[in-house]
Amino acid sequence: MKRADVIIVGGGVAGIATAVRLAERGVRVQLMESRKKLGGRATSFADARSGLRLDNCQHVALGCCANYLDLCDRLGVGDSFAWYDEQHWIEEGGRVSTLRPGVLPAPGHFTGSFLAASFLTMKQKVQIARASLAMMGEDREAWAERTFGEFLEQQGQDEQTIGRYWSPVVVSACNLDVNQVSASAAMQVFQEGFFANRGAARIGVPRVPLVELYEGVAGLVEKAGGVVLLGESVQEVGRDFVKSIGAGRVEAEDYEVGDKGGAVVLAVPFERVSGLISEEARASDGRFEAIGRLEHSSILGVHLIFDEPVMELPHAVLVERGVQWVFCKDEGGRHVHAVISAADAWMGLGEGEIVKRVLGDFIACFPAARDAGVLQCRVVKERRATFAPTPGHERFRPEARGTSGIVLAGDYTRTGWPATMEGAVRSGYKAAAAVLGEADESLYAEPVKVGVVAQMLGL
Ligand SMILES: Cc1cc2nc3c(=O)[nH]c(=O)nc-3n(C[C@H](O)[C@H](O)[C@H](O)COP(=O)(O)OP(=O)(O)OC[C@H]3O[C@@H](n4cnc5c(N)ncnc54)[C@H](O)[C@@H]3O)c2cc1C
């Protein structure tokens, strides 16, 4: 039997965030991850076909992801992102509209380029402006049980406006169709990501494979006397112990505030929780039954490597196509990564059909790529990419603390954010605060500032 101050099960972004904050306080943590690498859903793999280290799927951060960026700084990789102020929207035929902040203060900072954009008619722009203004003063919690589609209908948005504007933004951010996603989750994207301040919607794209962002974790943990165990699959978790094949039974004593005695933090995806917790924990804690009522939504990532340059822009939204975003992954413009969120309808398709459809969408918007050949492709299906933020789903998201004593972390816990790396970091910071006996949000980074005009308009 071994002992650790704090045992963390799961080395995704949530488990990493917990470990880093605890190690900084001198807590000796044992971070146990079943795979041979850190990062969970936000990591990379060696692709045998191309010989490249590819990410599971493109992950981007936004300027409003204060806690995720805080963690990156703590890991010494805060400068590993390329930042973009612009979003490029491309229509069939290749016409590009670029939305970028202009001279006006938030929330009007996109007004100039929005008015100049060609992918929307003036009538559609007026509709969008009206709904945006309405959203600004909206109490989004009051919309938690309704869909964003209901809000758009109430605001008189026509089908094409939804298809060309609202849908790509909401589906990419929330991973669910506008008619399925809770209005509160979708409103948060606009309120915090678009309207709050001029920098909130900046797009941060990692310049290195995701797995490289976690290279500093083991050093930080070890400095405090802890250890990161990879390839260590935990089989049972109780309030003061975990069991795994490799490490056997590891004990953590009851944690008492002010005394680094021990605690167990479970930071696995929500579908794994039920199979890991001890019978005793399950019987004593209502959080576990509720978690079982969360549902999944999938994401599809497709890498295409062409034999000639096909993409000059760093990234682009494809207007009214099945593929929502494309990213250029190399300097030469030959490696394109296409992302399809809310991709349940694609999951049954074979690689050939997926590549055909993705190529069709790409060539429709980048016609110059018509004659280029595809040298390599790689399709990554993530069926359980995120929880589905449907109306009412917030009721099933658990707090970090519960009666069983097991501390929960993970993007699915009650963070106030959708399933994102920011949500995962928030959950980790909350879990660390729970272990330390501090207030839930005491370790959070400084919240994103809301501009004066945005405040006057109700934000
Ligand atoms: C395709 C895709 C695209 C995405 N795009 C973005 C994006 O652009 N921006 C963004 O912010 N977010 C994005 N996300 C969401 C983001 O990846 C997740 O919200 C976040 O990584 C979740 O972190 P987590 O630590 O909560 O869970 P996970 O990453 O799932 O980590 C849980 C860890 O627990 C481990 N584990 C499970 N069982 C055991 C066990 N028995 N013993 C030990 N370890 C175990 C797992 O191996 C895993 O490493 C995307 C997700 C996907 C799938």
The ligand as a Tripos MOL2 file, in Angstrom:
@<TRIPOS>MOLECULE
LIG
   53    58     1     0     0
SMALL
NO_CHARGES

@<TRIPOS>ATOM
      1 C1        -12.3590   16.9890  -31.7470 C.3       1 LIG1
      2 C2        -12.3830   17.9870  -30.6410 C.ar      1 LIG1
      3 C3        -12.1920   19.3320  -30.9140 C.ar      1 LIG1
      4 C4        -12.2190   20.2660  -29.8620 C.ar      1 LIG1
      5 N1        -11.9650   21.5790  -30.1280 N.ar      1 LIG1
      6 C5        -11.8150   22.4360  -29.0920 C.ar      1 LIG1
      7 C6        -11.3900   23.7710  -29.3230 C.ar      1 LIG1
      8 O1        -11.1420   24.1880  -30.4500 O.2       1 LIG1
      9 N2        -11.2550   24.5970  -28.2490 N.ar      1 LIG1
     10 C7        -11.4940   24.1760  -26.9750 C.ar      1 LIG1
     11 O2        -11.3270   24.9650  -26.0410 O.2       1 LIG1
     12 N3        -11.9180   22.9110  -26.7280 N.ar      1 LIG1
     13 C8        -12.0820   22.0470  -27.7500 C.ar      1 LIG1
     14 N4        -12.4590   20.7470  -27.5090 N.ar      1 LIG1
     15 C9        -12.8540   20.3630  -26.1430 C.3       1 LIG1
     16 C10       -11.6490   20.0610  -25.2510 C.3       1 LIG1
     17 O3        -10.7690   19.1770  -25.8930 O.3       1 LIG1
     18 C11       -12.1540   19.3990  -23.9700 C.3       1 LIG1
     19 O4        -13.1920   20.1700  -23.4120 O.3       1 LIG1
     20 C12       -11.0460   19.2580  -22.9180 C.3       1 LIG1
     21 O5         -9.8470   18.8280  -23.4920 O.3       1 LIG1
     22 C13       -11.5360   18.2780  -21.8560 C.3       1 LIG1
     23 O6        -10.5360   18.0740  -20.8900 O.3       1 LIG1
     24 P1        -10.8150   17.1170  -19.6380 P.3       1 LIG1
     25 O7         -9.5680   17.0690  -18.8640 O.co2     1 LIG1
     26 O8        -12.0630   17.5560  -18.9630 O.co2     1 LIG1
     27 O9        -11.1600   15.6760  -20.2320 O.3       1 LIG1
     28 P2        -10.2540   14.6880  -21.1090 P.3       1 LIG1
     29 O10        -9.4440   15.4540  -22.0760 O.co2     1 LIG1
     30 O11       -11.1750   13.6640  -21.6600 O.co2     1 LIG1
     31 O12        -9.2600   14.0360  -20.0600 O.3       1 LIG1
     32 C14        -9.5920   12.9410  -19.2570 C.3       1 LIG1
     33 C15        -8.3750   12.0360  -19.1160 C.3       1 LIG1
     34 O13        -8.6950   10.9470  -18.2410 O.3       1 LIG1
     35 C16        -8.0190    9.8150  -18.7050 C.3       1 LIG1
     36 N5         -8.6540    8.6180  -18.1510 N.ar      1 LIG1
     37 C17        -9.8650    8.0980  -18.4490 C.ar      1 LIG1
     38 N6        -10.0990    6.9970  -17.7210 N.ar      1 LIG1
     39 C18        -8.9970    6.8100  -16.9370 C.ar      1 LIG1
     40 C19        -8.6360    5.8500  -15.9540 C.ar      1 LIG1
     41 N7         -9.4400    4.8180  -15.6520 N.pl3     1 LIG1
     42 N8         -7.4330    5.9540  -15.3440 N.ar      1 LIG1
     43 C20        -6.5920    6.9780  -15.6180 C.ar      1 LIG1
     44 N9         -6.8990    7.9230  -16.5630 N.ar      1 LIG1
     45 C21        -8.0840    7.8490  -17.1940 C.ar      1 LIG1
     46 C22        -8.1550    9.9280  -20.2130 C.3       1 LIG1
     47 O14        -7.2120    9.1240  -20.9060 O.3       1 LIG1
     48 C23        -7.9260   11.4250  -20.4300 C.3       1 LIG1
     49 O15        -6.5690   11.7270  -20.6510 O.3       1 LIG1
     50 C24       -12.4740   19.8220  -28.5470 C.ar      1 LIG1
     51 C25       -12.6620   18.4600  -28.2790 C.ar      1 LIG1
     52 C26       -12.6040   17.5590  -29.3040 C.ar      1 LIG1
     53 C27       -12.7670   16.0960  -28.9830 C.3       1 LIG1
@<TRIPOS>BOND
     1     1     2 1
     2     2     3 ar
     3     2    52 ar
     4     3     4 ar
     5     4     5 ar
     6     4    50 ar
     7     5     6 ar
     8     6     7 ar
     9     6    13 1
    10     7     8 2
    11     7     9 ar
    12     9    10 ar
    13    10    11 2
    14    10    12 ar
    15    12    13 ar
    16    13    14 ar
    17    14    15 1
    18    14    50 ar
    19    15    16 1
    20    16    17 1
    21    16    18 1
    22    18    19 1
    23    18    20 1
    24    20    21 1
    25    20    22 1
    26    22    23 1
    27    23    24 1
    28    24    25 2
    29    24    26 1
    30    24    27 1
    31    27    28 1
    32    28    29 2
    33    28    30 1
    34    28    31 1
    35    31    32 1
    36    32    33 1
    37    33    34 1
    38    33    48 1
    39    34    35 1
    40    35    36 1
    41    35    46 1
    42    36    37 ar
    43    36    45 ar
    44    37    38 ar
    45    38    39 ar
    46    39    40 ar
    47    39    45 ar
    48    40    41 1
    49    40    42 ar
    50    42    43 ar
    51    43    44 ar
    52    44    45 ar
    53    46    47 1
    54    46    48 1
    55    48    49 1
    56    50    51 ar
    57    51    52 ar
    58    52    53 1
@<TRIPOS>SUBSTRUCTURE
     1 LIG1         1 GROUP 0 **** ****
